[in-house]
């Protein structure tokens, strides 16, 4: 159940530091945030607005509150195989390398050639571009970015649920082009605030007002970036499934597919009012909505169904949420700590991933316990293979 931790802030987080609480409280006091801001169980300090927050706004949007990775989210595919089948087929290291050969990983690493499915998706995105010009205005390499993972907390995993059924599971967003789009509109909002002499408590809370040209352009390009993120995940999943099929020597039967954003905004009706609901590190969890909540590298992830909690604006957490910054994690943990945490999981052994060690994140089991009135757990997934970029 939520608690009121500040004026206009309801929180589901039992693990919450003071800086994060204060940041959420500052955002909630913006005059167009109504009726309250909802903090998810995984909430932690972000840029301008808190990661793990749901921000309802009336006739205005804060671009930095949506975030710079527009459309970041998850996709999962349930297969016909068991974990035993996958382990017995060939060494899991071969499956990991097969995924890494098909999907470019790490920041700034893009495709050298495009698959037929990527070309089809790119053609659709070219037709959907809403503004004058093209996405090339932001990133001339955006076509090569489609079907690439990135670094940081993005991952591709082969996992097994509590019935031993294997799922392919991955996390990524709109890559460099989405970041450039977001950064542009954040700067536009900041310039508007300066021009109109608006006194902001944090420059990253600069906003765009509905009815203006700047607002309409942001929404149109944001929706394109959200579509790019969906297509990016679908392309990577196609390649991951291809690697799994090669490993197993048979086609994958996709018995269930789930996609969800967790950095995005949309116009929704809540309490009889039309509001913009910006979810910065949160998934939509209306009654019956299928969702995906990843843990951290080496811990459980969850397939969930929404309960439609009105106080959360039909939302739920997007993951474990960081407990240590990347720099603090690198000072606190070692490569040996990471290897211990990843025991039994096939992954690329590298000290580059120390800042992604499970201990750098909140306890996902506590996060899910805090989310009990937001979602119901359908499946608990455990990693067989983890693929990450530096």
C-alpha positions in Angstrom: 0.0 0.0 0.0 1.3 3.5 -0.7 2.3 6.0 1.9 2.2 9.8 1.6 5.8 11.0 1.9 5.4 14.6 0.8 2.8 17.0 -0.4 1.2 15.4 -3.6 3.5 12.3 -3.4 2.4 8.8 -2.9 5.1 6.2 -2.6 5.2 2.4 -2.9 8.9 2.3 -2.1 10.0 0.8 1.2 13.6 1.5 0.2 14.0 5.2 -0.4 16.8 7.6 0.3 16.2 11.2 1.3 17.6 12.7 -1.9 15.2 10.7 -4.0 12.3 11.6 -1.7 13.2 15.3 -2.0 13.6 15.2 -5.7 10.1 13.6 -6.1 8.6 16.2 -3.8 10.1 19.1 -5.9 8.7 17.6 -9.1 5.3 17.2 -7.5 5.1 20.9 -6.7 5.2 21.9 -10.4 1.8 23.7 -10.9 0.5 21.4 -13.6 1.3 18.1 -11.8 -2.1 16.8 -10.7 -3.5 15.2 -8.6 -0.3 13.6 -7.2 3.0 12.0 -8.2 3.3 8.2 -7.8 6.7 6.8 -6.8 7.2 3.1 -7.7 9.0 0.6 -5.4 12.2 0.9 -7.5 12.5 4.7 -7.3 15.9 6.3 -7.2 17.6 9.6 -8.0 17.3 10.7 -11.7 18.0 13.7 -13.9 15.4 16.4 -13.0 12.7 13.8 -12.2 13.0 10.6 -10.2 13.6 7.3 -12.0 10.7 5.1 -11.0 8.1 7.9 -11.0 4.7 8.3 -12.6 4.0 12.0 -13.3 0.5 13.1 -14.3 0.4 16.5 -15.9 -2.4 18.7 -17.3 -1.7 20.5 -20.5 2.1 20.4 -20.1 4.9 17.8 -20.3 8.4 17.9 -18.8 10.7 16.3 -21.5 13.4 15.3 -19.0 10.7 13.6 -16.9 10.1 11.2 -19.8 13.9 10.8 -20.0 16.6 10.7 -22.7 16.0 7.0 -23.6 12.5 7.4 -25.1 10.6 4.2 -25.3 13.1 2.1 -23.3 11.5 -1.1 -22.3 11.3 -4.9 -22.5 10.3 -7.7 -24.8 10.0 -11.4 -24.0 9.1 -14.5 -26.0 8.1 -17.8 -24.4 9.4 -20.9 -26.3 8.5 -24.5 -26.5 11.7 -25.8 -24.8 12.7 -26.5 -21.2 15.9 -25.4 -19.6 17.1 -29.0 -19.7 16.6 -29.1 -23.5 18.6 -25.9 -24.0 21.4 -27.1 -21.7 21.6 -30.5 -23.3 21.7 -29.2 -26.9 25.2 -27.7 -26.8 27.4 -25.6 -24.4 25.6 -22.4 -23.4 28.7 -20.5 -24.3 28.0 -21.3 -27.9 24.5 -19.9 -27.6 25.8 -16.7 -25.9 28.4 -16.2 -28.7 25.6 -16.9 -31.3 23.6 -14.0 -29.9 26.6 -11.7 -29.7 27.5 -12.4 -33.3 24.0 -11.4 -34.4 23.3 -8.4 -32.2 25.8 -5.6 -31.9 26.3 -4.8 -28.2 28.0 -1.9 -26.3 27.6 1.8 -26.6 28.2 3.3 -30.0 28.4 -0.1 -31.7 26.0 -0.4 -34.7 25.2 -2.8 -37.5 27.7 -3.2 -40.4 25.0 -4.6 -42.6 21.2 -4.7 -42.3 19.0 -7.7 -42.3 16.0 -8.0 -44.5 13.7 -7.5 -41.4 15.7 -4.4 -40.4 15.3 -2.9 -43.8 11.5 -3.5 -43.7 11.3 -1.9 -40.2 13.4 1.0 -41.3 11.2 1.7 -44.4 8.2 1.8 -42.1 9.9 4.2 -39.7 11.0 6.5 -42.6 7.3 6.7 -43.7 6.2 7.4 -40.1 8.6 10.4 -39.5 6.2 13.2 -38.5 8.1 16.4 -39.1 9.8 18.1 -42.0 13.0 16.4 -43.0 13.9 13.1 -41.5 15.4 11.5 -38.4 18.8 12.1 -40.1 18.5 15.6 -38.6 19.2 14.0 -35.2 21.4 11.0 -36.2 22.5 10.0 -39.7 23.4 6.5 -38.3 19.9 5.8 -37.0 19.3 3.0 -39.6 22.4 1.2 -38.4 21.3 1.6 -34.8 18.1 -0.5 -35.4 18.7 -4.0 -33.9 21.5 -3.0 -31.6 21.6 -3.4 -27.8 23.8 -0.6 -26.3 25.6 -0.8 -23.0 24.8 0.0 -19.3 21.9 -1.9 -17.9 20.7 -3.2 -21.3 20.8 -7.0 -21.7 19.6 -10.0 -23.7 18.9 -13.1 -21.7 17.8 -16.7 -22.1 15.8 -17.5 -19.0 13.7 -20.3 -17.5 10.5 -19.8 -15.5 9.2 -21.8 -12.5 7.9 -24.5 -14.8 11.4 -24.8 -16.4 10.0 -23.2 -19.7 12.6 -21.2 -21.6 12.0 -17.5 -22.5 14.1 -15.1 -24.5 14.1 -11.7 -22.7 15.7 -8.4 -23.5 15.9 -4.8 -22.5 16.8 -1.8 -24.7 15.4 1.5 -26.0 15.6 4.0 -28.8 19.4 4.1 -28.9 21.3 7.2 -30.0 18.6 8.7 -32.2 16.1 8.6 -29.3 18.6 10.3 -27.0 19.3 13.0 -29.6 15.6 13.7 -30.0 15.1 13.9 -26.2 18.1 16.1 -25.7 16.9 18.5 -28.4 13.5 18.9 -26.8 14.9 19.3 -23.3 16.9 22.2 -24.6 13.9 23.7 -26.3 11.9 23.5 -23.0 14.8 25.1 -21.1 15.1 27.9 -23.7 11.3 28.5 -23.4 11.6 28.8 -19.7 14.5 31.3 -20.0 12.6 33.3 -22.7 9.4 33.5 -20.5 11.4 34.1 -17.3 10.0 31.1 -15.6 11.8 30.4 -12.3 12.3 26.6 -12.1 13.5 24.7 -9.0 15.6 22.5 -11.4 16.4 23.4 -15.0 15.6 19.8 -16.0 12.0 20.4 -14.9 11.6 22.8 -17.9 8.3 22.0 -19.6 6.4 22.5 -22.9 2.8 23.7 -22.9 0.0 22.0 -24.8 -1.2 24.0 -27.8 2.3 25.3 -28.7 4.2 24.3 -31.8 7.1 23.2 -29.6 4.8 20.8 -27.6 3.2 19.3 -30.7 6.6 18.7 -32.4 7.9 17.1 -29.2 4.9 14.7 -28.9 5.1 13.7 -32.6 8.8 13.0 -32.5 8.6 11.3 -29.1 5.9 8.9 -30.5 8.2 8.2 -33.5 11.1 7.4 -31.0 8.7 5.1 -29.1 8.0 3.2 -32.3 11.7 3.0 -33.1 12.3 1.5 -29.6 9.5 -1.1 -30.2 11.0 -2.0 -33.6 14.5 -2.1 -32.2 13.5 -4.7 -29.6 11.5 -6.7 -32.1 14.6 -6.8 -34.5 16.9 -7.9 -31.7 14.4 -10.5 -30.6 14.3 -11.9 -34.1 18.0 -12.3 -34.1 18.1 -13.8 -30.6 15.4 -16.3 -31.5 17.5 -17.1 -34.6 20.5 -17.8 -32.4 18.4 -20.0 -30.1 17.0 -21.9 -33.1 20.5 -22.6 -34.4 21.5 -23.8 -30.9 18.5 -26.1 -30.7 18.6 -27.2 -34.4 14.9 -26.4 -34.8 12.7 -23.3 -35.2 11.4 -21.5 -32.2 7.7 -21.6 -31.5 6.8 -18.2 -30.1 4.0 -19.3 -27.8 3.7 -15.8 -26.2 5.2 -12.4 -26.9 5.1 -9.4 -24.5 6.3 -5.9 -25.3 6.2 -2.9 -22.9 7.8 0.5 -22.6 9.0 1.9 -19.3 10.3 5.4 -20.4 7.4 7.1 -22.2 4.3 9.3 -22.1 0.8 9.0 -23.3 -2.5 10.8 -22.9 -4.9 8.9 -20.7 -8.1 9.4 -18.7 -7.9 9.2 -15.0 -10.5 10.4 -12.5 -12.5 11.7 -15.4 -9.7 14.0 -16.6 -7.5 13.9 -19.6 -3.9 13.8 -18.3 -0.5 13.2 -19.8 1.0 10.3 -17.9 4.8 10.3 -18.0 6.3 7.1 -16.8 10.0 7.5 -16.1 11.0 4.0 -15.2 7.5 2.5 -14.9 5.3 0.2 -16.9 1.6 0.6 -17.6 -0.4 -1.9 -15.6 -4.1 -1.6 -16.3 -6.3 -4.5 -15.3 -5.1 -7.5 -17.4 -2.1 -5.7 -19.0 0.8 -8.1 -19.4 4.1 -6.6 -18.3 7.8 -7.4 -17.7 9.8 -6.3 -14.7 13.5 -7.2 -14.9 15.7 -7.7 -11.9 19.4 -7.1 -12.2 22.3 -9.0 -13.7 22.1 -12.4 -12.0 18.7 -12.0 -10.2 15.1 -12.9 -11.0 12.9 -11.1 -13.5 9.1 -11.3 -13.6 6.3 -11.7 -16.0 3.3 -9.9 -14.5 -0.3 -8.8 -15.1 -1.6 -5.4 -14.0 -4.2 -4.8 -11.3 -5.2 -1.3 -12.5 -4.4 0.5 -9.2 -5.9 4.0 -9.6 -3.6 5.6 -7.1 -0.6 4.6 -9.3 -2.4 5.7 -12.5 -2.4 2.1 -13.6 1.4 1.7 -13.2 4.0 -0.6 -11.8 7.8 -0.7 -11.3 10.2 -1.2 -14.2 12.9 -3.1 -12.5 15.1 -3.3 -9.4 16.3 0.3 -9.3 19.8 1.3 -8.4 21.0 1.3 -4.8 24.6 2.4 -5.8 25.7 4.8 -8.5 27.9 3.4 -11.1 31.0 5.1 -9.7 30.1 4.0 -6.1 29.6 0.4 -7.3 33.0 0.3 -8.9 34.6 1.5 -5.7 32.6 -1.0 -3.6 32.6 -4.3 -5.5 35.2 -6.4 -7.3 35.4 -8.7 -10.3 35.5 -11.6 -7.8 32.2 -10.3 -6.3 30.7 -10.3 -9.7 31.8 -13.8 -10.6 30.4 -15.1 -7.3 27.0 -13.4 -8.0 26.9 -14.8 -11.6 27.8 -18.4 -10.6 25.9 -20.9 -12.7 25.0 -18.3 -15.4 26.7 -18.2 -18.8 28.0 -14.6 -19.3 31.0 -12.8 -20.7 33.4 -12.6 -17.7 34.6 -9.0 -17.7 35.3 -6.4 -15.0 33.5 -3.9 -17.3 30.2 -5.2 -15.7 31.2 -4.5 -12.1 28.8 -1.5 -12.0 26.0 -3.9 -13.0 26.5 -6.4 -10.2 23.2 -7.4 -8.5 24.3 -5.8 -5.2 24.4 -2.4 -6.9 20.6 -2.6 -7.2 17.7 -2.8 -4.8 16.5 -6.3 -3.7 14.1 -7.2 -6.5 12.2 -9.5 -4.1 11.5 -6.5 -1.9 10.5 -4.4 -5.0 8.0 -7.0 -6.0 6.6 -7.3 -2.5 6.1 -3.5 -2.4 4.3 -3.8 -5.8 1.8 -6.4 -4.6 -1.2 -4.1 -5.1 0.0 -3.0 -8.5 0.7 -6.3 -10.3 0.2 -10.0 -9.9 3.2 -12.2 -10.7 2.6 -14.8 -13.4 6.1 -16.1 -13.9 9.5 -15.8 -12.2 12.4 -16.0 -14.7 16.0 -17.1 -13.8 18.9 -16.6 -16.2 20.6 -19.4 -18.2 22.5 -16.9 -20.4 23.2 -13.2 -20.0 24.5 -11.0 -22.8 25.6 -7.4 -22.1 27.5 -4.6 -23.7 30.4 -2.6 -22.2 
